Amino acid sequence: MLASDGSKVQVLQQPIQVATTSAGGSAVTLPFRLAPGQRLASFNDETTGVAWSADERGGGQLSLPLSGGLGRVTVTLAALVPQPEGAQADVLSASLELGPVTVRQEGSQAGAVTFARALDGLPPDLGVHLLQVDITGTAVSAALQKAALDSNLRPRSAAFAFELSLDPPTLGTRSRPTNIVMAVDSAWVDSQGNAGIRIVKLNGDGTVQTFPAHRAGLDQQGQVRFEASYSGTLSIFALASFSPPETPPVAPSGSALKTWLIIGVSAVVVIYGAAAIIWQVRRGGKAKGPP
């Protein structure tokens, strides 16, 4: 391992350590023993997947892979400070990138999810959970009906749904900038005709949010990508299509209604007059015609 000036940096036989500071923030200790004045140079370790991009302040961005290769956590660090246990720095910001993760369930379209979210620091026990959700279940069906009602639309079809949560749970229940991409086979998209495709979010309190999904090209599998950004919590998400409301029947105009009433009144008068003549004839009187 090299420093920014080309000198060697001692590598310690220990993992990267994450700890909570006394102020409630996060700090990272890298397994490098820096000499006074040394700055760690950028590197990309292909074995572990860890990457470091140094900046002019002596800090930089640390990229850590998630287990299973399903995503990464990117951490912006303040200037590294030499410590006996390694190079230590406070976490300035952190973000999570997940996917693409394939979501496949019987009865729904196969899809893929890509996800990015700002984090509150870097918790030592960060966990990511993505679960498939049945699109025919009560929760999703009710959410689509409510989303359609709120937007004056008609629900048409749901491609697939999933639930996303984080550990510690507070990372997912706080409102943070979030970007989500849901990809689905082009055949499903074509079958929706002129229906609008949206990403629907079912919140834990039963409320529903609908995000217009921007069509963002194709992924590596040729699936159509739909992207939405929002600031909020994590929950259940569904990719669904909605049709415009049915056109209501057109009520008669004022002039048409007036014409109908005149015709109706005339018919009543004529029939009433005819009845009066018949009555007079049956009485034996002489029927008189209209004046």
DRENDO-1510 file (C-alpha; in Angstrom, 1 decimal, always signed):
<recs>
REC; n; res; u; v; w
REC; 1; MET; +0.0; +0.0; +0.0 .
REC; 2; LEU; +1.3; +3.4; -0.9 .
REC; 3; ALA; +0.9; +6.9; +0.4 .
REC; 4; SER; +0.2; +9.9; -1.9 .
REC; 5; ASP; +3.9; +10.8; -2.1 .
REC; 6; GLY; +4.8; +7.3; -3.2 .
REC; 7; SER; +6.1; +6.1; +0.1 .
REC; 8; LYS; +4.9; +2.8; +1.6 .
REC; 9; VAL; +2.2; +2.4; +4.2 .
REC; 10; GLN; +2.1; -0.4; +6.7 .
REC; 11; VAL; -0.9; -2.6; +6.4 .
REC; 12; LEU; -2.3; -4.0; +9.7 .
REC; 13; GLN; -3.8; -7.4; +9.9 .
REC; 14; GLN; -7.3; -6.4; +11.1 .
REC; 15; PRO; -10.6; -5.5; +9.5 .
REC; 16; ILE; -12.1; -2.1; +8.9 .
REC; 17; GLN; -13.7; -1.0; +12.1 .
REC; 18; VAL; -16.8; +1.2; +12.6 .
REC; 19; ALA; -17.7; +2.8; +15.9 .
REC; 20; THR; -20.2; +5.3; +17.3 .
REC; 21; THR; -18.6; +8.6; +18.5 .
REC; 22; SER; -19.4; +10.3; +21.8 .
REC; 23; ALA; -21.3; +12.9; +19.8 .
REC; 24; GLY; -23.6; +10.2; +18.3 .
REC; 25; GLY; -21.9; +10.2; +14.9 .
REC; 26; SER; -19.8; +7.5; +13.2 .
REC; 27; ALA; -16.1; +7.0; +12.9 .
REC; 28; VAL; -14.1; +4.5; +10.7 .
REC; 29; THR; -10.7; +3.0; +11.5 .
REC; 30; LEU; -8.8; +1.8; +8.4 .
REC; 31; PRO; -6.1; -0.9; +8.9 .
REC; 32; PHE; -3.2; +1.3; +7.8 .
REC; 33; ARG; -0.5; +2.8; +10.0 .
REC; 34; LEU; +0.2; +6.2; +8.7 .
REC; 35; ALA; +3.4; +8.1; +9.5 .
REC; 36; PRO; +3.1; +11.7; +10.5 .
REC; 37; GLY; +2.3; +13.7; +7.4 .
REC; 38; GLN; +1.5; +10.7; +5.2 .
REC; 39; ARG; -1.7; +10.6; +3.2 .
REC; 40; LEU; -3.2; +7.4; +1.9 .
REC; 41; ALA; -3.2; +7.2; -1.8 .
REC; 42; SER; -6.3; +6.0; -3.8 .
REC; 43; PHE; -6.6; +2.2; -4.3 .
REC; 44; ASN; -9.0; -0.5; -5.4 .
REC; 45; ASP; -8.6; -3.9; -3.8 .
REC; 46; GLU; -10.0; -6.4; -6.3 .
REC; 47; THR; -9.8; -9.2; -3.7 .
REC; 48; THR; -12.1; -7.6; -1.1 .
REC; 49; GLY; -13.9; -5.1; -3.3 .
REC; 50; VAL; -12.9; -2.2; -1.0 .
REC; 51; ALA; -12.0; +1.0; -2.8 .
REC; 52; TRP; -10.6; +4.3; -1.5 .
REC; 53; SER; -10.6; +7.6; -3.4 .
REC; 54; ALA; -8.4; +10.2; -1.7 .
REC; 55; ASP; -9.0; +13.9; -1.7 .
REC; 56; GLU; -6.8; +16.9; -1.2 .
REC; 57; ARG; -7.8; +17.3; +2.5 .
REC; 58; GLY; -6.3; +13.9; +3.5 .
REC; 59; GLY; -9.8; +12.3; +3.6 .
REC; 60; GLY; -11.8; +10.8; +0.8 .
REC; 61; GLN; -14.5; +8.3; -0.2 .
REC; 62; LEU; -14.5; +4.8; +1.1 .
REC; 63; SER; -16.5; +2.2; -0.9 .
REC; 64; LEU; -17.5; -1.0; +0.9 .
REC; 65; PRO; -19.2; -3.9; -0.8 .
REC; 66; LEU; -22.3; -5.6; +0.7 .
REC; 67; SER; -22.2; -9.3; +1.3 .
REC; 68; GLY; -23.2; -11.3; -1.8 .
REC; 69; GLY; -22.1; -8.5; -4.1 .
REC; 70; LEU; -25.6; -7.0; -4.1 .
REC; 71; GLY; -24.5; -3.4; -3.5 .
REC; 72; ARG; -22.2; -0.9; -1.9 .
REC; 73; VAL; -22.0; +1.6; +0.9 .
REC; 74; THR; -20.1; +4.7; +0.0 .
REC; 75; VAL; -18.7; +6.8; +3.0 .
REC; 76; THR; -17.2; +10.2; +2.8 .
REC; 77; LEU; -14.5; +10.6; +5.5 .
REC; 78; ALA; -12.8; +13.6; +7.0 .
REC; 79; ALA; -9.0; +13.7; +7.1 .
REC; 80; LEU; -7.4; +10.5; +8.3 .
REC; 81; VAL; -5.7; +10.8; +11.6 .
REC; 82; PRO; -2.9; +8.4; +12.5 .
REC; 83; GLN; -3.7; +6.3; +15.6 .
REC; 84; PRO; -1.9; +3.3; +17.1 .
REC; 85; GLU; -4.8; +1.1; +15.9 .
REC; 86; GLY; -4.9; +2.5; +12.4 .
REC; 87; ALA; -6.0; +5.5; +10.4 .
REC; 88; GLN; -9.1; +7.0; +11.9 .
REC; 89; ALA; -11.6; +9.5; +10.5 .
REC; 90; ASP; -15.1; +10.8; +11.2 .
REC; 91; VAL; -17.9; +9.9; +8.8 .
REC; 92; LEU; -19.2; +13.1; +7.0 .
REC; 93; SER; -21.9; +11.3; +5.0 .
REC; 94; ALA; -22.9; +7.9; +3.8 .
REC; 95; SER; -25.1; +6.4; +1.2 .
REC; 96; LEU; -26.3; +2.9; +0.2 .
REC; 97; GLU; -26.6; +1.5; -3.3 .
REC; 98; LEU; -28.4; -1.8; -3.8 .
REC; 99; GLY; -28.8; -3.9; -6.9 .
REC; 100; PRO; -29.7; -4.7; -9.4 .
REC; 101; VAL; -31.5; -7.5; -7.4 .
REC; 102; THR; -33.7; -9.9; -9.3 .
REC; 103; VAL; -37.3; -10.2; -7.9 .
REC; 104; ARG; -39.1; -13.3; -9.2 .
REC; 105; GLN; -42.3; -14.7; -7.8 .
REC; 106; GLU; -45.0; -17.0; -9.2 .
REC; 107; GLY; -48.0; -15.1; -10.5 .
REC; 108; SER; -46.0; -11.9; -11.1 .
REC; 109; GLN; -43.6; -10.5; -13.7 .
REC; 110; ALA; -39.9; -11.1; -13.1 .
REC; 111; GLY; -38.3; -7.8; -12.3 .
REC; 112; ALA; -35.1; -6.1; -11.0 .
REC; 113; VAL; -34.6; -3.5; -8.3 .
REC; 114; THR; -31.9; -0.8; -8.0 .
REC; 115; PHE; -32.0; +1.4; -5.0 .
REC; 116; ALA; -30.0; +4.3; -3.6 .
REC; 117; ARG; -30.5; +6.1; -0.3 .
REC; 118; ALA; -28.7; +8.6; +2.0 .
REC; 119; LEU; -27.8; +7.1; +5.4 .
REC; 120; ASP; -27.4; +8.7; +8.8 .
REC; 121; GLY; -23.8; +7.9; +9.3 .
REC; 122; LEU; -22.5; +4.3; +9.1 .
REC; 123; PRO; -23.9; +2.0; +11.8 .
REC; 124; PRO; -21.6; -0.9; +12.8 .
REC; 125; ASP; -24.5; -3.4; +12.3 .
REC; 126; LEU; -25.9; -2.2; +9.0 .
REC; 127; GLY; -28.2; -4.7; +7.4 .
REC; 128; VAL; -30.3; -4.7; +4.2 .
REC; 129; HIS; -33.5; -6.8; +3.7 .
REC; 130; LEU; -35.4; -7.1; +0.4 .
REC; 131; LEU; -38.4; -9.4; +0.4 .
REC; 132; GLN; -40.8; -10.3; -2.4 .
REC; 133; VAL; -44.4; -9.3; -1.9 .
REC; 134; ASP; -47.5; -11.1; -3.4 .
REC; 135; ILE; -49.1; -8.6; -5.8 .
REC; 136; THR; -52.4; -10.5; -5.5 .
REC; 137; GLY; -52.5; -10.1; -1.7 .
REC; 138; THR; -54.8; -7.8; +0.2 .
REC; 139; ALA; -52.2; -5.2; +1.1 .
REC; 140; VAL; -51.0; -4.5; -2.5 .
REC; 141; SER; -54.5; -4.7; -4.0 .
REC; 142; ALA; -55.9; -2.2; -1.5 .
REC; 143; ALA; -52.9; +0.1; -2.0 .
REC; 144; LEU; -53.5; +0.1; -5.8 .
REC; 145; GLN; -57.2; +0.8; -5.3 .
REC; 146; LYS; -56.4; +3.7; -3.0 .
REC; 147; ALA; -53.7; +5.1; -5.2 .
REC; 148; ALA; -56.1; +5.1; -8.2 .
REC; 149; LEU; -58.8; +6.8; -6.2 .
REC; 150; ASP; -56.5; +9.5; -4.9 .
REC; 151; SER; -55.3; +10.2; -8.5 .
REC; 152; ASN; -58.7; +9.8; -10.2 .
REC; 153; LEU; -57.4; +6.8; -12.2 .
REC; 154; ARG; -58.3; +3.1; -12.6 .
REC; 155; PRO; -55.9; +0.4; -11.5 .
REC; 156; ARG; -55.0; -1.9; -14.5 .
REC; 157; SER; -52.1; -4.2; -13.7 .
REC; 158; ALA; -49.3; -4.7; -11.2 .
REC; 159; ALA; -46.0; -6.1; -12.5 .
REC; 160; PHE; -44.3; -7.0; -9.1 .
REC; 161; ALA; -43.8; -5.7; -5.6 .
REC; 162; PHE; -41.2; -5.9; -2.9 .
REC; 163; GLU; -40.5; -4.7; +0.7 .
REC; 164; LEU; -37.3; -3.0; +1.6 .
REC; 165; SER; -36.0; -2.4; +5.1 .
REC; 166; LEU; -32.7; -1.7; +6.9 .
REC; 167; ASP; -31.0; -2.5; +10.2 .
REC; 168; PRO; -31.0; -0.7; +12.5 .
REC; 169; PRO; -34.7; -0.1; +11.7 .
REC; 170; THR; -34.4; +3.7; +12.3 .
REC; 171; LEU; -32.4; +3.9; +9.0 .
REC; 172; GLY; -35.6; +3.1; +7.1 .
REC; 173; THR; -38.1; +4.9; +9.2 .
REC; 174; ARG; -36.5; +8.3; +8.8 .
REC; 175; SER; -37.2; +10.6; +5.9 .
REC; 176; ARG; -34.2; +10.6; +3.6 .
REC; 177; PRO; -33.5; +11.3; -0.1 .
REC; 178; THR; -34.1; +8.0; -2.0 .
REC; 179; ASN; -33.9; +6.9; -5.6 .
REC; 180; ILE; -35.5; +3.7; -6.8 .
REC; 181; VAL; -35.4; +1.9; -10.2 .
REC; 182; MET; -37.8; -1.0; -11.0 .
REC; 183; ALA; -37.1; -2.8; -14.2 .
REC; 184; VAL; -39.6; -5.2; -16.0 .
REC; 185; ASP; -39.8; -7.2; -19.2 .
REC; 186; SER; -40.8; -5.0; -22.2 .
REC; 187; ALA; -43.7; -7.4; -23.1 .
REC; 188; TRP; -45.5; -6.4; -19.9 .
REC; 189; VAL; -44.9; -2.7; -20.7 .
REC; 190; ASP; -46.2; -3.1; -24.3 .
REC; 191; SER; -49.3; -4.9; -23.0 .
REC; 192; GLN; -50.3; -1.9; -20.9 .
REC; 193; GLY; -51.1; +0.2; -24.0 .
REC; 194; ASN; -51.7; +3.8; -23.1 .
REC; 195; ALA; -51.9; +3.1; -19.4 .
REC; 196; GLY; -49.5; +5.2; -17.2 .
REC; 197; ILE; -46.9; +3.3; -15.3 .
REC; 198; ARG; -46.2; +4.4; -11.7 .
REC; 199; ILE; -44.3; +3.3; -8.6 .
REC; 200; VAL; -46.7; +2.9; -5.7 .
REC; 201; LYS; -45.4; +3.0; -2.1 .
REC; 202; LEU; -47.5; +1.5; +0.7 .
REC; 203; ASN; -46.4; +3.1; +4.0 .
REC; 204; GLY; -46.5; +1.3; +7.4 .
REC; 205; ASP; -49.3; +3.6; +8.6 .
REC; 206; GLY; -51.6; +2.5; +5.8 .
REC; 207; THR; -51.2; +5.6; +3.7 .
REC; 208; VAL; -50.2; +5.3; +0.0 .
REC; 209; GLN; -47.9; +7.4; -2.2 .
REC; 210; THR; -47.8; +7.3; -6.0 .
REC; 211; PHE; -44.7; +8.5; -7.9 .
REC; 212; PRO; -44.7; +9.1; -11.7 .
REC; 213; ALA; -42.1; +6.6; -13.0 .
REC; 214; HIS; -39.6; +8.1; -15.5 .
REC; 215; ARG; -38.7; +5.7; -18.2 .
REC; 216; ALA; -35.0; +5.3; -18.0 .
REC; 217; GLY; -33.9; +3.1; -20.9 .
REC; 218; LEU; -33.0; -0.6; -20.7 .
REC; 219; ASP; -30.9; -2.6; -18.2 .
REC; 220; GLN; -28.3; -5.2; -19.1 .
REC; 221; GLN; -31.0; -7.9; -19.4 .
REC; 222; GLY; -33.1; -5.7; -21.8 .
REC; 223; GLN; -35.7; -4.9; -19.3 .
REC; 224; VAL; -37.4; -1.5; -19.3 .
REC; 225; ARG; -36.2; +0.6; -16.3 .
REC; 226; PHE; -38.7; +3.0; -14.5 .
REC; 227; GLU; -37.1; +5.4; -12.0 .
REC; 228; ALA; -38.6; +7.6; -9.3 .
REC; 229; SER; -37.0; +9.9; -6.6 .
REC; 230; TYR; -38.5; +11.0; -3.3 .
REC; 231; SER; -37.6; +11.9; +0.2 .
REC; 232; GLY; -39.2; +9.6; +2.8 .
REC; 233; THR; -39.1; +6.3; +4.5 .
REC; 234; LEU; -38.8; +2.7; +3.3 .
REC; 235; SER; -41.7; +0.3; +3.0 .
REC; 236; ILE; -43.5; -1.8; +0.3 .
REC; 237; PHE; -43.1; -0.8; -3.4 .
REC; 238; ALA; -45.1; -1.9; -6.4 .
REC; 239; LEU; -44.7; -1.2; -10.1 .
REC; 240; ALA; -48.2; -0.8; -11.5 .
REC; 241; SER; -50.1; +0.7; -14.4 .
REC; 242; PHE; -53.2; +2.9; -14.3 .
REC; 243; SER; -55.7; +3.8; -16.9 .
REC; 244; PRO; -57.5; +7.2; -17.3 .
REC; 245; PRO; -61.0; +7.3; -15.7 .
REC; 246; GLU; -63.9; +6.3; -17.9 .
REC; 247; THR; -65.6; +9.2; -19.7 .
REC; 248; PRO; -69.0; +9.8; -17.9 .
REC; 249; PRO; -72.2; +10.1; -20.1 .
REC; 250; VAL; -72.9; +13.6; -21.3 .
REC; 251; ALA; -76.0; +15.2; -19.7 .
REC; 252; PRO; -78.5; +16.9; -22.1 .
REC; 253; SER; -77.8; +20.6; -22.6 .
REC; 254; GLY; -80.3; +23.2; -21.4 .
REC; 255; SER; -81.8; +23.8; -24.9 .
REC; 256; ALA; -82.2; +20.0; -25.5 .
REC; 257; LEU; -83.9; +19.6; -22.1 .
REC; 258; LYS; -86.2; +22.5; -22.8 .
REC; 259; THR; -87.3; +21.0; -26.2 .
REC; 260; TRP; -88.0; +17.7; -24.6 .
REC; 261; LEU; -90.2; +19.3; -21.9 .
REC; 262; ILE; -92.2; +21.3; -24.5 .
REC; 263; ILE; -92.9; +18.1; -26.6 .
REC; 264; GLY; -93.9; +16.3; -23.4 .
REC; 265; VAL; -96.3; +18.9; -22.3 .
REC; 266; SER; -97.8; +19.1; -25.8 .
REC; 267; ALA; -98.4; +15.4; -25.8 .
REC; 268; VAL; -100.2; +15.6; -22.5 .
REC; 269; VAL; -102.5; +18.3; -23.7 .
REC; 270; VAL; -103.4; +16.5; -26.8 .
REC; 271; ILE; -104.1; +13.2; -25.0 .
REC; 272; TYR; -106.1; +15.0; -22.4 .
REC; 273; GLY; -108.1; +16.8; -25.1 .
REC; 274; ALA; -108.8; +13.5; -26.9 .
REC; 275; ALA; -110.0; +12.0; -23.7 .
REC; 276; ALA; -112.4; +14.8; -23.1 .
REC; 277; ILE; -114.0; +14.4; -26.5 .
REC; 278; ILE; -114.4; +10.7; -26.1 .
REC; 279; TRP; -116.1; +11.3; -22.7 .
REC; 280; GLN; -118.5; +13.7; -24.3 .
REC; 281; VAL; -119.4; +11.3; -27.1 .
REC; 282; ARG; -120.1; +8.5; -24.6 .
REC; 283; ARG; -122.3; +10.8; -22.7 .
REC; 284; GLY; -124.4; +11.2; -25.9 .
REC; 285; GLY; -123.4; +14.8; -26.3 .
REC; 286; LYS; -122.1; +16.3; -29.5 .
REC; 287; ALA; -118.4; +16.3; -29.6 .
REC; 288; LYS; -116.9; +19.7; -30.5 .
REC; 289; GLY; -113.7; +20.0; -32.2 .
REC; 290; PRO; -111.0; +22.4; -31.3 .
REC; 291; PRO; -111.9; +26.0; -31.7 .
</recs>
